[in-house]
Amino acid sequence: MILQTAFSGPSLLSSYRLNPLLFSQTRRGISLLHFSRLRPRLFSVAASENGVFTSPEVAKTFDFTSEERIYNWWESQGYFRPNFDRGSDSFVISMPPPNVTGSLHMGHAMFVTLEDIMVRYHRMKGRPTLWIPGTDHAGIATQLVVERMLAAEGIKRVELSRDEFTKRVWEWKEKYGGTITNQIKRLGASCDWNREHFTLDEQLSRAVIEAFVRLHDKGLIYQGSYMVNWSPSLQTAVSDLEVEYHEESGSLYYIKYRVAGGSSSDYLTIATTRPETLFGDVAIAVNPQDERYSKYIGGMAIVPLTYGRHVPIIADKHVDKEFGTGVLKISPGHDHNDYDIARKLGLPILNVMNKDGTLNDVAGLYSGLDRFEVRKKVWADLEETGLAVKKEPHTLRVPRSQRGGEVIEPLVSKQWFVTMEPLAEKALEAVKDGDLKILPERFEKIYNHWLSNIKDWCISRQLWWGHRIPVWYIVGKDCEEEYIVARSDDEALEKAQEKYGKDVKIYQDPDVLDTWFSSALWPFSTLGWPDVSAEDFKQFYPTTMLETGHDILFFWVARMVMMGIEFTGTVPFSYVYLHGLIRDSQGRKMSKTLGNVIDPLDTIKEFGTDALRFTLSLGTAGQDLNLSTERLTSNKAFTNKLWNAGKFVLQNLPSQDETSNWEDILSYKFDTEETLLVLPLPECWVISKLHMLVDSVTASYDKYFFGDVARETYDFFWADFADWYIEASKARLYNSGGHSVASVAQAVLLYVFQNILKLLHPFMPFVTEELWQALPNRQEALIVSPWPQTSLPRDSNLIKKFENLQALTRAIRNARAEYSVAPAKRISAFVVANEDVLQYISKEKEVLALLSRLDLQNVRFTNSPPGNADQSVHLVADEGLEAYLPLADMVDITAEVERLTKRLSKMEKEYEGLAARLSSDFATKAPQDIVQKVRDNAAETTEKITLTKKRLNLLKSTLAVPK
């Protein structure tokens, strides 16, 4: 009787475990690296002599503390500066400038990783690369930090003059401002630090003033009173980006508004979350289709607690009849929607609040009280006067300052604005015409929608730290009517004197510009604009790529596009690559409140920069990435696997003084079909797979599919190179045939490994450079080495042949596992196939024996089954390729029969129990999903019983054969 098993799936015995956090499909390979019989040698002279690099021959694992030494070495060699030796087509990218107050977080780690991948790839491709770094002066954040520092000294900002305060801020910046820069370097950012900028440095400040003046001269900047987000504690307007909305528990207040001239029963009940703003009501609105209130339209309502102030009752189709009571109070001075309605209908705008969050004189008796105190007092007074209907719990969407955490107040305030519509039209055309590509493409719709519905931009801030607005007023004149726009104090005075006489006195607007105004100029102001003759501007503008988070597509990216077109006549970059947010392992946003923040610097200490970078790179453009210690641990193991592979390669190369051996190794070339086809099967296979990989990942790099690059390279290194080829190469390296047999394996090991290092370098720069420097005959650093050539030869027929050898190996290994053959035991095998298959399989007899742990002297190749086939395990590895493994070589047959008999008895009892349940009332009364599980278990047990019986019959038949 013959036990016949088809092995088309993954090996059960494999020790290769593909990272389950990277790949959904489990792949199987062969055994881990072993280092027995390796010859120790101290190899890399360059690595040891310069004191920067350490060879894996002398270090057990890659030492993360060497990363800073490697980084400093790169920088000292000038590798981060653009080099025109190999080409003139520049790749230029501007770093999103982090706040000067910032400390490294995972968002920084994400953009540094992705941008550095791009820069390192294009540098190796021979393009002059320029990555421009810098920091943002972060007006509100920095002023807050310094104010707190002063408060600790017992000093309030208002007790200092403006000049004294800004002097203290500059002192703080000089002392602490470099922290974020040094932390970014720790991530491996290969920026040209000689071109580092700060948004308040002299060059960029000049650009900011020039931009304001030009926009004003074109009539695109104006001053007016409009609604803004107001921070009462900071005493400044803030941008939409600096407002975060939180769902918080609150109340919905129901208030009676009596109808003027009506009876006591004529009133409208209004539901509001902010009763303190009723003093700013200018109208009551109802839906014209709402029959409950149609009779009141055109009448007047009396605003409670205002001594009888009347407001009109109007009809507006946008009022939601189903929300609250269907009646809307319109307070345009304190609500964005109400403000829009008031402007549309020509209603007055009434402001009841001071800049510090207290109510003003419009509120009468409540004047001078804090807004939240007024809310309580108003409700109490409404209850006392009988105008309070009810108060019920309600979830509020509360706008809070990103900086201070306080509740932001919608407030009408006199500010400077940029007219955005004409600028937005050109930015829309840039995407439509293909001058600008946004990746992923789905964000183009969001970009287009925002620009098509754009509002004017409030660019003034009531701060002391920032770019002072270049506007001067005339003493004694109306500020809104009489002002001077100039590039400097002297120019402003000269203009004023020309118009008002020599005795005129002027003073500068106290406000500063929104930080995002200077950031909008970043791609070209950092290259010398407005001096268009500057060498950097001529050489590197427009830039190539802008990479940032998708959450600032509007606030920063779109504004850069608009300003770039306006001031330079072209889009500032050709591509926008948007990454997602980094979340914790459960998909939650990282926050101190949840205690789930992962610190990049702590992560680097524990796992290394390369593991962190590789993990972050696995995300998909525009999608959020869940980060966990499990992912980091897996990729730290990947770093170690690379290191061990390098150790294996180095320890199996000749010493440097073995000249003739090295001549043999270096004589191998792999760039033509002729040289490829003369190689043995495993060598031809791994080089063909490498050449295919180079083409695939190069295409993915060019499409910015970085996750695909990482996964494909990981898979090839671990599954093909480390777990198959390195193991197969041992058959030649440890062969008694001498160096002539080993040299081909040594040449292929070196060739494939150095190309793996090149492909991985943009992702994992430190460990790959360390390993590269340890390899022999390195003429240049990996960071500037040429990218692997594409379109090199490969042979699909030979790949298929080696896959047959792999299938045979897996089949034998599975059989060994099923019969519990001891790992060290060598067994016999008969390989059966046609002549063509036998020809190439038999040539790799040593490889097959090594990988499958066969007895080399008892491996036979034949085109028909052996005589003892009925006493063997029959394996079908592939169509036309089979093997027979004599049972007597594999197990103690008597003991195995006894073990399987007990196992069969146990399984049969288990099946009887399952069958009994299925034949009882259980099958009709139990939930169907539970019944189905029992059926599935019964079917699986039946299959196991059948297989076990076959194996028992085979073993018993073997025992019955006379010796």
PyMOL commands that set and color helices and strands:
alter all, ss='L'
color gray80, all
select helices_A, chain A and resi 45-49+64-76+106-124+139-152+157-159+162-176+179-186+193-195+202-217+240-242+275-280+294-296+336-345+361-366+371-385+421-432+443-452+489-500+515-519+522-525+535-540+550-568+600-607+609-617+629-651+659-667+673-677+681-702+706-733+739-760+765-774+782-784+796-818+835-843+845-852+869-871+887-890+893-918+922-925+928-960
alter helices_A, ss='H'
color red, helices_A
select strands_A, chain A and resi 3-6+91-94+129-132+134-135+197-198+221-231+236-238+243-259+267-272+283-286+300-302+310-315+327-330+388-401+409-418+437-439+457-458+460-461+471-474+483-485+506-508+512-513+545-549+575-579+582-583+625-626+827-833+854-862+872-878+881-886
alter strands_A, ss='S'
color yellow, strands_A
deselect
rebuild
show_as cartoon
